[in-house]
Amino acid sequence: MKKILVSCLLTAVIVVAAMVVGAEYFVGNYFVHFGLERGTAENPQEPPKAYALLMPPEARQFTKPDYPSEEWELTSFDGLMLKATRFSPGQDGHRWVIVAHGYGCTQQNSWYIAANYLARGYQVLTPDLRASGASEGRYLTMGYRESRDLVDWAKKIARTDPEAKIILHGVSMGAASVMMASAAPELPQHVVACVEDCGYTDAYDLLAYQLESSFGLPSFPAMNLLDWRCKAKTDFSLHEASPLVAEQHAKIPTLFIHGDKDTLVPPEMARQLYDASTAPQKQLLMVSGAVHAAASQQDQKKYFATICDFVTPYMEGIK
């Protein structure tokens, strides 16, 4: 009788364990598909469903800067064809900026910021980050691999214009990407400053925060499941998308910008990034009343005046 009872208990444990593992597999896969995978049968360039719910196609209307432009291409380190638009202010010059868009967006979301730089005489490059817009790729990596692509775009600019001085400017996931790029050992010396707007400390911590604050769900074990399947399906861990770690190795001047009404990426993350940064010069601008990714619209004058004041010393002697 005792042996039968033990056998039944073991069987029950095995069944429950199998059910838990199966649930973990399902939940983890769902999160990766919903949040990181782009494309549908009808539209391979459709952003991840999480973004598509927030901004339907009819809301994605942007005005292209009325400046001369040409299409650029780049093959990534892992063989993806990446696309970008190079805008010219209509005059020769060696001041450059790469503007990196946010999660689920395309380079079109960068055009408003690009137009402001163009009006100030900058050459501007607006890439479609991997798995976004016209660039190839199936999964977003929350800045991890995108940062390596930005380093390669900077190298392409340096080959095109050996006298170039380049600013990296990113918003949201683009901000995470430029922060990680700014600490990369292979970053060309032509990159002289970084502007990050509403970036997060760590992709894992950001998603955990959103699970708890927006959905009222415990981050454990959901985040463990998500990261487990993320590594299995995309070969990267959300912990690897960590601007906070990158800022501890930052080597170029960095301007941190954040809206004090941001509920997606809490303003406290900006303060953590600023405090951790080893950038040789750094500044933190908190824009009053700005929600996520809206600081440049909330107070356009202050936003771009602060950027100009910050980067001007690193552009001296350059047209």
DAFENNOR-V370351 format. One record per residue. N is the residue number from 1. RES is the residue in three letters. OMEGA is omega as a letter, one per 20 degrees, with the letter a starting at -180 (999 if undefined). Layout:
[[N & RES & OMEGA] [N & RES & OMEGA]]
//
This chain:
[[1 & MET & a] [2 & LYS & r] [3 & LYS & r] [4 & ILE & r] [5 & LEU & r] [6 & VAL & r] [7 & SER & r] [8 & CYS & r] [9 & LEU & r] [10 & LEU & r] [11 & THR & r] [12 & ALA & r] [13 & VAL & a] [14 & ILE & a] [15 & VAL & r] [16 & VAL & r] [17 & ALA & r] [18 & ALA & r] [19 & MET & r] [20 & VAL & r] [21 & VAL & r] [22 & GLY & r] [23 & ALA & r] [24 & GLU & a] [25 & TYR & a] [26 & PHE & a] [27 & VAL & a] [28 & GLY & r] [29 & ASN & a] [30 & TYR & a] [31 & PHE & r] [32 & VAL & a] [33 & HIS & a] [34 & PHE & a] [35 & GLY & a] [36 & LEU & a] [37 & GLU & r] [38 & ARG & r] [39 & GLY & r] [40 & THR & r] [41 & ALA & a] [42 & GLU & a] [43 & ASN & a] [44 & PRO & a] [45 & GLN & r] [46 & GLU & a] [47 & PRO & r] [48 & PRO & a] [49 & LYS & r] [50 & ALA & r] [51 & TYR & a] [52 & ALA & r] [53 & LEU & a] [54 & LEU & a] [55 & MET & r] [56 & PRO & a] [57 & PRO & a] [58 & GLU & r] [59 & ALA & a] [60 & ARG & a] [61 & GLN & a] [62 & PHE & a] [63 & THR & r] [64 & LYS & r] [65 & PRO & a] [66 & ASP & a] [67 & TYR & r] [68 & PRO & a] [69 & SER & r] [70 & GLU & a] [71 & GLU & r] [72 & TRP & r] [73 & GLU & r] [74 & LEU & r] [75 & THR & a] [76 & SER & a] [77 & PHE & r] [78 & ASP & r] [79 & GLY & r] [80 & LEU & r] [81 & MET & a] [82 & LEU & a] [83 & LYS & r] [84 & ALA & r] [85 & THR & r] [86 & ARG & r] [87 & PHE & r] [88 & SER & r] [89 & PRO & r] [90 & GLY & r] [91 & GLN & r] [92 & ASP & r] [93 & GLY & a] [94 & HIS & r] [95 & ARG & a] [96 & TRP & r] [97 & VAL & r] [98 & ILE & a] [99 & VAL & a] [100 & ALA & a] [101 & HIS & a] [102 & GLY & a] [103 & TYR & r] [104 & GLY & a] [105 & CYS & r] [106 & THR & r] [107 & GLN & r] [108 & GLN & r] [109 & ASN & r] [110 & SER & a] [111 & TRP & r] [112 & TYR & r] [113 & ILE & r] [114 & ALA & a] [115 & ALA & r] [116 & ASN & r] [117 & TYR & r] [118 & LEU & r] [119 & ALA & r] [120 & ARG & r] [121 & GLY & r] [122 & TYR & r] [123 & GLN & a] [124 & VAL & r] [125 & LEU & r] [126 & THR & r] [127 & PRO & r] [128 & ASP & r] [129 & LEU & a] [130 & ARG & a] [131 & ALA & r] [132 & SER & r] [133 & GLY & a] [134 & ALA & r] [135 & SER & r] [136 & GLU & r] [137 & GLY & a] [138 & ARG & a] [139 & TYR & r] [140 & LEU & r] [141 & THR & r] [142 & MET & r] [143 & GLY & a] [144 & TYR & r] [145 & ARG & r] [146 & GLU & a] [147 & SER & r] [148 & ARG & r] [149 & ASP & r] [150 & LEU & r] [151 & VAL & r] [152 & ASP & r] [153 & TRP & r] [154 & ALA & r] [155 & LYS & r] [156 & LYS & r] [157 & ILE & a] [158 & ALA & r] [159 & ARG & a] [160 & THR & a] [161 & ASP & a] [162 & PRO & r] [163 & GLU & a] [164 & ALA & r] [165 & LYS & a] [166 & ILE & r] [167 & ILE & r] [168 & LEU & a] [169 & HIS & a] [170 & GLY & r] [171 & VAL & r] [172 & SER & r] [173 & MET & r] [174 & GLY & r] [175 & ALA & r] [176 & ALA & a] [177 & SER & a] [178 & VAL & r] [179 & MET & r] [180 & MET & r] [181 & ALA & a] [182 & SER & r] [183 & ALA & a] [184 & ALA & a] [185 & PRO & a] [186 & GLU & r] [187 & LEU & a] [188 & PRO & a] [189 & GLN & r] [190 & HIS & r] [191 & VAL & a] [192 & VAL & a] [193 & ALA & a] [194 & CYS & r] [195 & VAL & r] [196 & GLU & a] [197 & ASP & r] [198 & CYS & r] [199 & GLY & a] [200 & TYR & a] [201 & THR & a] [202 & ASP & a] [203 & ALA & r] [204 & TYR & a] [205 & ASP & r] [206 & LEU & a] [207 & LEU & r] [208 & ALA & r] [209 & TYR & a] [210 & GLN & r] [211 & LEU & a] [212 & GLU & a] [213 & SER & a] [214 & SER & a] [215 & PHE & r] [216 & GLY & a] [217 & LEU & r] [218 & PRO & a] [219 & SER & r] [220 & PHE & j] [221 & PRO & a] [222 & ALA & a] [223 & MET & r] [224 & ASN & r] [225 & LEU & a] [226 & LEU & a] [227 & ASP & r] [228 & TRP & a] [229 & ARG & r] [230 & CYS & r] [231 & LYS & a] [232 & ALA & a] [233 & LYS & a] [234 & THR & r] [235 & ASP & r] [236 & PHE & r] [237 & SER & r] [238 & LEU & r] [239 & HIS & a] [240 & GLU & r] [241 & ALA & a] [242 & SER & r] [243 & PRO & a] [244 & LEU & r] [245 & VAL & r] [246 & ALA & a] [247 & GLU & r] [248 & GLN & r] [249 & HIS & a] [250 & ALA & a] [251 & LYS & r] [252 & ILE & r] [253 & PRO & a] [254 & THR & r] [255 & LEU & r] [256 & PHE & a] [257 & ILE & r] [258 & HIS & r] [259 & GLY & a] [260 & ASP & r] [261 & LYS & a] [262 & ASP & r] [263 & THR & r] [264 & LEU & r] [265 & VAL & a] [266 & PRO & r] [267 & PRO & r] [268 & GLU & r] [269 & MET & r] [270 & ALA & r] [271 & ARG & r] [272 & GLN & r] [273 & LEU & a] [274 & TYR & a] [275 & ASP & a] [276 & ALA & a] [277 & SER & r] [278 & THR & r] [279 & ALA & a] [280 & PRO & r] [281 & GLN & a] [282 & LYS & a] [283 & GLN & r] [284 & LEU & r] [285 & LEU & r] [286 & MET & a] [287 & VAL & a] [288 & SER & r] [289 & GLY & a] [290 & ALA & r] [291 & VAL & a] [292 & HIS & r] [293 & ALA & a] [294 & ALA & a] [295 & ALA & a] [296 & SER & r] [297 & GLN & a] [298 & GLN & r] [299 & ASP & a] [300 & GLN & a] [301 & LYS & a] [302 & LYS & a] [303 & TYR & a] [304 & PHE & r] [305 & ALA & r] [306 & THR & r] [307 & ILE & a] [308 & CYS & r] [309 & ASP & a] [310 & PHE & a] [311 & VAL & a] [312 & THR & a] [313 & PRO & a] [314 & TYR & r] [315 & MET & a] [316 & GLU & r] [317 & GLY & a] [318 & ILE & r] [319 & LYS & 999]]
//
